[in-house]
Amino acid sequence: MPRKPKTSVETKPADATASAANGKTSAPETKKKSRVANAPAKKKKAAAPKKPSAKAPGKTAVEPTDEQIRLRAYFLAERRHKLSLPGDSNHDWIEARRQLIEESERSAN
């Protein structure tokens, strides 16, 4: 069943123009408020001070190359498909990158 078109609430009554001419209005004009105006204002959180990372300042992990990430992501995807696990190639890439960075940090220590 098709919906009826919405009517505007902001329209003035026909006799409002005549009563506005003498300076008096018979009824206050109603305006439809948007949902955004009715929503309570969200408070912004104060920026938390940045904590120093747990890593040693002199030891930084080497960023893995795209080729290393690609190879690791391929094997993660193979395992995921074999075990019928949920996920997609983007998650495989992110997980592969995370694993390689973690391994390079362990080998640096």
One Martini backbone bead per residue (centre of mass of N, CA, C, O) as a GRO file, in nm:
protein
  109
    1MET     BB    1   0.094   0.037   0.026
    2PRO     BB    2   0.086   0.357  -0.024
    3ARG     BB    3   0.199   0.645   0.081
    4LYS     BB    4   0.142   0.937   0.215
    5PRO     BB    5   0.201   1.248   0.190
    6LYS     BB    6   0.352   1.488   0.347
    7THR     BB    7   0.269   1.746   0.555
    8SER     BB    8   0.297   2.066   0.634
    9VAL     BB    9   0.320   2.247   0.945
   10GLU     BB   10   0.418   2.550   0.845
   11THR     BB   11   0.152   2.637   0.765
   12LYS     BB   12  -0.077   2.876   0.717
   13PRO     BB   13  -0.358   2.998   0.765
   14ALA     BB   14  -0.581   3.176   0.577
   15ASP     BB   15  -0.654   3.391   0.821
   16ALA     BB   16  -0.362   3.493   0.906
   17THR     BB   17  -0.325   3.732   0.708
   18ALA     BB   18  -0.557   3.907   0.818
   19SER     BB   19  -0.465   3.912   1.124
   20ALA     BB   20  -0.175   4.026   1.066
   21ALA     BB   21  -0.263   4.311   0.973
   22ASN     BB   22  -0.379   4.394   1.277
   23GLY     BB   23  -0.155   4.232   1.484
   24LYS     BB   24  -0.325   3.968   1.516
   25THR     BB   25  -0.334   3.639   1.642
   26SER     BB   26  -0.513   3.346   1.689
   27ALA     BB   27  -0.258   3.149   1.650
   28PRO     BB   28   0.004   2.979   1.698
   29GLU     BB   29   0.281   2.888   1.539
   30THR     BB   30   0.370   2.574   1.411
   31LYS     BB   31   0.667   2.381   1.444
   32LYS     BB   32   0.866   2.141   1.324
   33LYS     BB   33   1.080   1.933   1.479
   34SER     BB   34   1.363   1.791   1.492
   35ARG     BB   35   1.532   1.522   1.618
   36VAL     BB   36   1.794   1.669   1.685
   37ALA     BB   37   1.669   1.883   1.877
   38ASN     BB   38   1.558   1.658   2.089
   39ALA     BB   39   1.824   1.569   2.144
   40PRO     BB   40   2.057   1.520   2.355
   41ALA     BB   41   2.339   1.645   2.452
   42LYS     BB   42   2.659   1.559   2.404
   43LYS     BB   43   2.928   1.482   2.585
   44LYS     BB   44   3.250   1.562   2.594
   45LYS     BB   45   3.541   1.421   2.624
   46ALA     BB   46   3.817   1.434   2.776
   47ALA     BB   47   4.132   1.432   2.709
   48ALA     BB   48   4.343   1.195   2.749
   49PRO     BB   49   4.627   1.125   2.864
   50LYS     BB   50   4.910   1.014   2.739
   51LYS     BB   51   5.055   0.713   2.751
   52PRO     BB   52   5.312   0.540   2.784
   53SER     BB   53   5.448   0.296   2.642
   54ALA     BB   54   5.563  -0.037   2.703
   55LYS     BB   55   5.791   0.027   2.542
   56ALA     BB   56   6.095   0.068   2.467
   57PRO     BB   57   6.247   0.354   2.355
   58GLY     BB   58   6.488   0.209   2.176
   59LYS     BB   59   6.269  -0.010   2.087
   60THR     BB   60   6.165  -0.083   1.757
   61ALA     BB   61   5.952  -0.184   1.532
   62VAL     BB   62   5.940  -0.328   1.230
   63GLU     BB   63   5.795  -0.276   0.943
   64PRO     BB   64   5.627  -0.459   0.741
   65THR     BB   65   5.595  -0.573   0.445
   66ASP     BB   66   5.368  -0.635   0.203
   67GLU     BB   67   5.474  -0.919   0.135
   68GLN     BB   68   5.460  -1.034   0.422
   69ILE     BB   69   5.161  -0.980   0.469
   70ARG     BB   70   5.050  -1.134   0.225
   71LEU     BB   71   5.155  -1.415   0.305
   72ARG     BB   72   5.020  -1.433   0.583
   73ALA     BB   73   4.726  -1.380   0.485
   74TYR     BB   74   4.705  -1.631   0.312
   75PHE     BB   75   4.734  -1.840   0.547
   76LEU     BB   76   4.497  -1.736   0.710
   77ALA     BB   77   4.283  -1.789   0.491
   78GLU     BB   78   4.328  -2.091   0.462
   79ARG     BB   79   4.253  -2.160   0.753
   80ARG     BB   80   3.973  -2.031   0.755
   81HIS     BB   81   3.851  -2.208   0.529
   82LYS     BB   82   3.910  -2.490   0.650
   83LEU     BB   83   3.744  -2.401   0.934
   84SER     BB   84   3.501  -2.210   0.882
   85LEU     BB   85   3.562  -1.911   0.935
   86PRO     BB   86   3.515  -1.601   1.000
   87GLY     BB   87   3.573  -1.357   0.742
   88ASP     BB   88   3.828  -1.160   0.570
   89SER     BB   89   4.081  -1.008   0.400
   90ASN     BB   90   4.106  -0.766   0.590
   91HIS     BB   91   4.147  -0.929   0.851
   92ASP     BB   92   4.394  -1.081   0.755
   93TRP     BB   93   4.578  -0.836   0.718
   94ILE     BB   94   4.566  -0.725   1.007
   95GLU     BB   95   4.662  -0.984   1.148
   96ALA     BB   96   4.930  -1.013   1.001
   97ARG     BB   97   5.052  -0.746   1.091
   98ARG     BB   98   5.033  -0.794   1.394
   99GLN     BB   99   5.208  -1.049   1.405
  100LEU     BB  100   5.469  -0.928   1.282
  101ILE     BB  101   5.513  -0.710   1.493
  102GLU     BB  102   5.522  -0.893   1.737
  103GLU     BB  103   5.768  -1.063   1.641
  104SER     BB  104   5.969  -0.823   1.617
  105GLU     BB  105   5.957  -0.748   1.918
  106ARG     BB  106   6.055  -1.018   2.035
  107SER     BB  107   6.333  -1.021   1.876
  108ALA     BB  108   6.436  -0.744   2.004
  109ASN     BB  109   6.444  -0.858   2.317
   0.00000   0.00000   0.00000
